[in-house]
Amino acid sequence: MQHPRGRPFHDLRTNRVESSDKIASDDRDIVLTFSDRLNLLAQQYTDYRHEKLLRHCTIIAEQLDGGRLPIVGVKPPG
């Protein structure tokens, strides 16, 4: 998903989350779904906050050993 305003979290999404070999596929889907939801709530979350939350979720997902990222309220696609 491209972000027209050049939001700071775009590079984090494309360079770290979407292309990482450290994040399991299911976890990647959850992190990206979480980021998409924050994007929809842009009036409630600043770009800085979105980037910070996405960065923290990415770090957690990278450290899981093929596990499942337990984000409450976010269902993975499919």
trRosetta pair geometry for C-beta under 8 A, 3 or more apart (Angstrom, degrees):
i j d omega theta_ij theta_ji phi_ij phi_ji
1 13 7.6 -59 57 156 85 158
1 36 6.5 109 4 -100 163 97
1 39 7.5 -146 123 20 146 175
2 10 7.4 38 -149 -138 50 124
3 6 6.9 -178 101 -51 94 10
3 7 4.4 -49 130 19 150 109
3 9 7.6 68 -3 69 162 84
3 10 4.9 -134 35 -80 117 116
3 39 7.2 -128 -103 -129 114 128
6 10 6.7 -93 -159 14 38 147
7 10 5.2 121 69 -29 76 98
7 47 5.0 -148 -149 -136 98 121
7 50 7.2 -19 172 83 133 140
7 51 7.8 -166 156 -60 94 103
8 11 7.2 -48 -177 25 47 100
8 12 7.6 39 137 -7 67 110
8 47 5.6 109 23 152 98 114
8 48 7.2 33 44 -90 143 50
8 51 4.9 -27 99 -73 108 147
9 12 5.0 -56 -158 42 58 119
9 13 6.0 64 144 -26 80 99
9 35 6.7 -171 147 -148 137 117
9 47 6.7 -151 -7 -169 100 79
9 50 5.2 -91 -26 118 150 102
9 51 4.1 -151 -73 -91 92 75
9 54 5.1 88 -148 37 126 154
10 13 5.8 -54 -152 34 31 112
10 14 6.3 9 161 -3 67 111
11 14 6.2 -63 -138 47 29 97
11 15 5.2 -3 177 9 70 122
11 16 7.9 58 136 -3 64 97
12 15 6.8 -58 -112 52 15 91
12 16 5.3 -34 -164 33 55 123
12 17 6.6 49 142 -13 70 104
12 51 6.3 136 1 -144 150 84
12 54 5.7 114 114 116 140 125
12 55 6.2 -83 -144 -79 149 78
12 58 6.8 -130 175 -31 107 160
13 16 7.4 -6 -46 51 3 80
13 17 5.1 -42 -143 41 43 123
13 18 6.0 44 156 -20 67 107
13 32 7.0 91 -146 -114 103 85
13 35 6.1 146 -96 162 116 167
13 54 7.1 -48 -67 -179 80 146
14 17 7.7 7 -28 49 13 83
14 18 5.4 -23 -130 35 37 130
14 19 6.9 35 164 -12 50 110
15 18 7.9 45 0 46 15 91
15 19 6.3 -40 -154 36 26 125
16 19 7.2 -19 -64 52 4 85
16 20 5.7 22 173 -54 49 115
16 58 5.8 41 127 -168 124 147
17 20 6.1 -43 -136 3 16 117
17 23 6.7 -10 -149 24 57 166
17 28 6.2 139 173 -143 82 84
17 31 5.4 -145 -145 113 127 133
17 32 6.3 151 143 -69 135 85
17 35 7.5 176 47 -23 176 150
17 54 7.5 -70 -49 178 141 105
17 58 5.5 -99 -80 -109 93 113
17 61 7.8 51 -127 71 87 148
18 28 7.1 106 -109 -168 37 121
18 32 7.2 74 -79 -85 83 126
20 23 4.5 63 93 10 124 103
20 28 7.3 -177 58 -97 101 114
20 58 7.8 147 -24 -162 159 101
20 62 6.6 -85 179 -98 150 98
22 61 7.9 113 114 118 88 78
22 62 4.4 29 123 -143 128 83
23 27 5.2 -129 -174 92 88 114
23 28 4.7 111 124 -69 120 89
23 31 7.0 -50 -164 9 147 145
23 58 7.4 -63 -77 -150 138 69
23 61 4.6 27 -125 139 107 113
23 62 5.8 -52 -67 -83 84 59
23 64 8.0 58 -129 51 60 102
24 27 4.4 84 60 11 86 108
24 28 6.8 -149 92 -12 41 86
24 61 7.5 -129 32 -174 75 92
24 64 6.8 -70 3 98 114 115
24 66 5.1 107 -79 -137 130 49
24 67 7.0 -175 4 51 145 34
24 68 7.7 -72 78 -85 145 46
25 28 5.6 -52 -147 31 29 115
25 29 6.7 31 154 -19 63 102
26 29 5.8 -52 -153 32 33 112
26 30 6.6 32 150 -18 64 105
26 68 6.0 -34 109 -118 133 81
26 69 7.7 -176 116 19 84 88
26 76 5.8 -30 -161 -115 80 167
27 30 5.6 -54 -151 36 36 112
27 31 6.3 34 153 -18 68 105
27 61 4.4 153 158 -146 125 108
27 64 6.2 171 -91 59 157 142
27 67 7.3 65 -66 85 129 61
27 68 6.7 -164 -72 -138 87 35
27 69 4.3 106 -132 -17 89 112
28 31 5.8 -55 -146 37 31 109
28 32 6.2 25 157 -13 65 110
28 61 7.1 125 -72 172 49 146
29 32 5.9 -59 -145 42 28 108
29 33 6.1 31 155 -21 65 108
29 76 4.6 70 109 -149 123 104
29 77 5.7 -118 -173 26 126 92
30 33 5.7 -53 -145 36 29 112
30 34 6.3 34 153 -21 63 106
30 61 7.7 176 71 -99 106 127
30 69 4.8 -170 81 70 147 122
30 71 5.5 155 172 24 119 124
30 74 5.7 105 -156 118 85 124
30 76 5.2 -58 -70 -83 80 95
31 34 5.6 -53 -150 35 30 115
31 35 6.5 31 151 -18 63 105
31 54 7.2 94 -178 -150 95 76
31 57 5.1 159 -124 132 94 119
31 58 6.1 91 -154 -82 146 64
31 61 5.4 -53 -55 -39 134 158
31 69 6.7 51 -51 52 85 174
32 35 5.5 -50 -146 37 35 113
32 36 6.3 39 152 -21 65 103
33 36 5.6 -51 -148 35 32 114
33 37 6.5 33 153 -19 64 103
33 74 5.4 141 106 -172 120 112
33 75 7.7 -109 159 74 163 43
33 76 6.5 -160 -10 -116 150 47
33 77 6.7 180 -78 -32 126 88
34 37 5.8 -55 -152 34 30 110
34 38 6.6 30 151 -17 64 104
34 53 7.7 -131 149 136 117 111
34 54 7.3 163 105 -103 106 73
34 57 5.9 -158 87 -139 155 174
34 71 5.9 -76 -77 177 129 167
34 74 5.4 -26 -75 -110 84 161
35 38 5.7 -52 -149 35 34 111
35 39 6.4 39 149 -23 64 104
35 50 7.2 86 -144 -177 73 99
35 54 5.1 52 -97 -106 105 119
36 39 5.4 -52 -152 32 33 117
36 40 6.7 35 150 -19 65 101
37 40 5.6 -50 -151 33 37 112
37 41 6.5 18 153 -3 66 109
37 74 7.0 -124 -6 -107 149 106
38 41 5.8 -68 -147 50 33 100
38 42 7.6 80 147 -75 59 58
38 45 5.2 -62 -163 72 91 157
38 49 7.9 -153 -163 109 125 89
38 50 4.6 145 144 -125 132 96
38 53 6.5 168 -93 75 153 137
38 54 7.2 -123 38 -55 156 100
39 42 6.0 2 -170 -58 40 99
39 50 7.0 81 -71 -141 59 144
41 44 4.6 -41 168 43 100 112
41 45 5.4 61 107 8 99 106
42 45 6.5 -75 -124 62 29 77
42 47 7.8 16 -145 -67 95 70
42 50 7.7 -15 -111 -56 70 141
45 49 4.7 -127 -166 89 85 123
45 50 5.2 106 134 -61 119 85
45 53 7.6 -46 -158 8 139 140
46 49 4.7 97 53 7 78 100
46 50 6.9 -136 97 -5 42 87
47 50 5.4 -52 -146 36 34 116
47 51 6.3 35 155 -19 66 105
48 51 5.9 -56 -151 36 28 110
48 52 6.4 28 153 -19 64 108
49 52 5.6 -54 -145 37 32 112
49 53 6.2 28 158 -14 67 107
50 53 6.2 -59 -147 40 26 106
50 54 6.1 23 156 -16 63 113
51 54 5.8 -59 -143 41 27 111
51 55 6.1 32 157 -24 65 107
52 55 5.7 -53 -147 33 27 113
52 56 6.6 26 155 -17 62 105
53 56 5.8 -55 -150 36 32 110
53 57 6.4 28 154 -15 65 107
54 57 5.8 -56 -146 40 31 109
54 58 6.2 36 153 -24 65 108
55 58 5.6 -55 -148 35 29 114
55 59 6.5 31 155 -20 64 104
56 59 5.8 -52 -150 33 31 111
56 60 6.6 30 153 -16 64 105
57 60 5.7 -54 -150 38 33 112
57 61 6.2 32 154 -19 67 108
57 69 7.2 64 -168 -166 92 143
57 71 7.2 17 -130 -81 122 130
58 61 5.7 -56 -144 38 30 110
58 62 6.2 32 156 -22 65 107
59 62 5.8 -54 -147 34 28 112
59 63 6.6 20 157 -15 62 110
60 63 6.0 -67 -153 38 29 106
60 64 6.8 37 151 -32 65 100
60 69 6.6 103 115 -128 110 104
61 64 5.9 -45 -153 16 35 114
61 69 5.2 -25 -96 -77 89 132
64 67 3.8 -109 -175 45 114 104
64 68 7.6 -156 180 21 152 17
64 69 6.5 -128 -22 -72 159 73
71 74 4.4 -3 105 37 116 123
